[in-house]
Amino acid sequence: MGDDELIRLAGRHGVATRYTDWRGREAAVSPDTLVAVLTALGVDASSPSAVLAELERAREPERTLPPVVIVRHGDDPPAFPGSSVELATGETVPATAELPLGWHRLRAGPESAPLLVAPRRLRTPERLWGFTVQLYSVRSRASWGIGDLRDLAGLAAWSARELGAGFTLINPLHAAEPVPPVGPSPYSPMSRRFAAPIYLRVEDLPEYAALPPGDRERLAALAEPLRIPGGAIDRDAVWTAKLQALRPLHRLPRGTEAQRDYDAFRAREGEALTAFATWCALTEEHGPDWRRWPAELHDAGSRAVADEAARLAGRVDFHAWLQWRLDGQLTAAQRAARDAGMPVGIVHDLAVGVAHGSADAWIYRDLFAPGMSVGAPPDEFNQRGQDWGQPPWHPHRLAGAAYVPFREMLATAFRHGGGLRLDHAMQVSRLWWVPEGGSPADGTYVRYDRDALLGCLAWEAERVGAVVVGEDLGTVEPEFRDGLAARGILGTSLLWFERGAGGRPKPPAQWRGLSLATVGTHDMPPITGFVHGDHIALRDRLDLLTRPRADEEADHRRQLNDWLVLLHEEDLLPASPAEVMKALAEGSTAYDEQIVAALHAFLDRTPARLTGISLADAVGERRTQNQPGTVDEYPNWRVPLADSDGMPVLLDELPAIVDRHAVLRQRSRPS
């Protein structure tokens, strides 16, 4: 097969044949990878003659209009002969008319296509700060061993009233497995459209309030063993107990008004909710990976699935009911945040994708690319690259579906909060596809229609006045950040990675204004763990380093010293850098809190619109939540909030410890 023809074919389908790695060097993609990715896209690249035939076919467009037309408000739609626009109101106007925001339909002769008039630019917030939180780790005395939606409401309201916080950024609350075992990672969900009922506060359900006292006591007894602090978070135990409580609550009769509300919810969520609830019911019998189900159940729209849904109607209704009650508690959490004075409120997190055997991959099976996983090429912090075990959207088929699954997912997230963070924001522009069975280093980038995806995102955010933050870290296309900023979408500025010429830390004035500024991220240890080099020792123990530990530690000391020097020059760190580095080398924690306070004071001097403070940093936690490149070798996503001594910190205790922690003390309002 001629490499030139294969490269041309890959280019026509948005498949990168070369890319720039994290060191700034250009790397070529192997022909084997190109063939595998093209095959997943439905393009025959199996032989030279097949490649030539596909190139010839690509010269003959099947239709005049693209699957979806996206324009920004005030711009003219693309000119097509004899075109007109049917507005959402049903009125038909010339395509040259000034069009209102929203979804319409463009008609050109016998063809038509959905037309989105997207906002030119989202409104960006005034400068605000807020906590960034792994919600499951933030437990209270009343929660069932895991942080829940009542805890979220309480944390948001307290931080707004007492500390002046403007938002609370949380981990994804996406749906996990409906029965144990429950996967721990919030970033590898079963559905991004629906939420995880493990976050329900049982006692806040109307059905619980209607129980006789004896029945309430029996349900309360299920929670007692889970309320003993200490140890890793046990999602299986939590969900087992909650299921025992929720199933009898679902069976209670509903009043007329409640039934009317439930029916309205099911009508609003439509076929997607029914399909998701059906997947949950089937999972109870066949396991959480639909690929291992009987073959006749692989097609979500099949007669066999419909028959099973009818047989399991009660189970299907249970899982739909859970989503209804989640909708209510999610809404209540955002209302509590706003009522306490938060201008933004809850900022939800959108994972990159879903697990291969998940509900979304079953429901939208034809819209995912087979034989591929999403990941990331090697970079500075993950030197072997990453394979996240998630199937990527097929870019052309998703466009052919008018992006409806993507749009519905966004609408759900914005309905429950004042903002959305896109984990790995490049998901709206390009994704690193890894052929299954291959190394992450053997992947390549596949392009998506960025204007279309950003248009969908901007429109859904505009409808509710929400803030959007893109995690644009790592290897990013040069123009990508400018594209986000042009639409009023904030980027992410991570302190440890903010370096300028010669690798030196950037002074505050050189930071971006349109960004969420934080010190670290959930894939790194909290500040105290980082400055002590815990991440290097952990990766060395887990055999994740690609160069000698001594070299890693030398680089770490050099870069940390550079930051300490800058903090000292900014009059934020009273102690001299040499004094601090000496203490750290001796294992002393004497300067830990001083460093944490100085770094957050530094963030306040940047022009960043949003500043995020990890709650773990604020209370002195040292352990990381997640170590990329591991599954069970480290207790990823199972570390409960604790202080510097490893003692559990409960939500109820936060008001009492404000004066003990410099970051909280800096934010507290005068009484």
Stockholm file with secondary structure:
# STOCKHOLM 1.0

chainA/1-671         MGDDELIRLAGRHGVATRYTDWRGREAAVSPDTLVAVLTALGVDASSPSAVLAELERAREPERTLPPVVIVRHGDDPPAFPGSSVELATGETVPATAELPLGWHRLRAGPESAPLLVAPRRLRTPERLWGFTVQLYSVRSRASWGIGDLRDLAGLAAWSARELGAGFTLINPLHAAEPVPPVGPSPYSPMSRRFAAPIYLRVEDLPEYAALPPGDRERLAALAEPLRIPGGAIDRDAVWTAKLQALRPLHRLPRGTEAQRDYDAFRAREGEALTAFATWCALTEEHGPDWRRWPAELHDAGSRAVADEAARLAGRVDFHAWLQWRLDGQLTAAQRAARDAGMPVGIVHDLAVGVAHGSADAWIYRDLFAPGMSVGAPPDEFNQRGQDWGQPPWHPHRLAGAAYVPFREMLATAFRHGGGLRLDHAMQVSRLWWVPEGGSPADGTYVRYDRDALLGCLAWEAERVGAVVVGEDLGTVEPEFRDGLAARGILGTSLLWFERGAGGRPKPPAQWRGLSLATVGTHDMPPITGFVHGDHIALRDRLDLLTRPRADEEADHRRQLNDWLVLLHEEDLLPASPAEVMKALAEGSTAYDEQIVAALHAFLDRTPARLTGISLADAVGERRTQNQPGTVDEYPNWRVPLADSDGMPVLLDELPAIVDRHAVLRQRSRPS
#=GR chainA/1-671 SS CCHHHHHHHHHHTTBCSEEECTTSCEEECCHHHHHHHHHHTTCCCSSHHHHHHHHHHHTSCSCSSCSCEEEETTSCCCCCTTEEEECTTSCEEETTSCCCSEEEEEEETTEEEEEEEECSSCCCCCSEEEEEECGGGCCCSSSSSSCCHHHHHHHHHHHHHHHCCCEEEECCCEECCSSSSCCCCTTSCSEEEEECGGGCCGGGSHHHHTSCHHHHHHHHHHHGGGGSCCSCCCHHHHHHHHHHHHHHHHHSCCCHHHHHHHHHHHHHHHHHHHHHHHHHHHHHHHCSCGGGSCGGGSSTTSHHHHHHHHHTHHHHHHHHHHHHHHHHHHHHHHHHHHHTTCSSEEEEEECSCCCTTSHHHHHTGGGBCTTEEEEECCCSSCTTCEECCCCCBCHHHHHHTTTHHHHHHHHHHHHTCSEEEESSGGGGTEEEEEETTSCGGGCEEEECCHHHHHHHHHHHHHHHTCEEEECCCSSCCTTHHHHHHHTTCBEEEEGGGCBCGGGCBCCGGGSCSSEEEESCCTTSCCHHHHHTTHHHHHHHHTTCCSSCHHHHHHHHHHHHHHHHHHHHHTTCCCSCHHHHHHHHHTTCCTTHHHHHHHHHHHHHHSCCSEEEEEHHHHHTCCSCSCCTTCSTTTTTTCCCCBCTTSCBCCGGGHHHHGGGSHHHHHHCCCC
#=GC SS_cons         CCHHHHHHHHHHTTBCSEEECTTSCEEECCHHHHHHHHHHTTCCCSSHHHHHHHHHHHTSCSCSSCSCEEEETTSCCCCCTTEEEECTTSCEEETTSCCCSEEEEEEETTEEEEEEEECSSCCCCCSEEEEEECGGGCCCSSSSSSCCHHHHHHHHHHHHHHHCCCEEEECCCEECCSSSSCCCCTTSCSEEEEECGGGCCGGGSHHHHTSCHHHHHHHHHHHGGGGSCCSCCCHHHHHHHHHHHHHHHHHSCCCHHHHHHHHHHHHHHHHHHHHHHHHHHHHHHHCSCGGGSCGGGSSTTSHHHHHHHHHTHHHHHHHHHHHHHHHHHHHHHHHHHHHTTCSSEEEEEECSCCCTTSHHHHHTGGGBCTTEEEEECCCSSCTTCEECCCCCBCHHHHHHTTTHHHHHHHHHHHHTCSEEEESSGGGGTEEEEEETTSCGGGCEEEECCHHHHHHHHHHHHHHHTCEEEECCCSSCCTTHHHHHHHTTCBEEEEGGGCBCGGGCBCCGGGSCSSEEEESCCTTSCCHHHHHTTHHHHHHHHTTCCSSCHHHHHHHHHHHHHHHHHHHHHTTCCCSCHHHHHHHHHTTCCTTHHHHHHHHHHHHHHSCCSEEEEEHHHHHTCCSCSCCTTCSTTTTTTCCCCBCTTSCBCCGGGHHHHGGGSHHHHHHCCCC
//
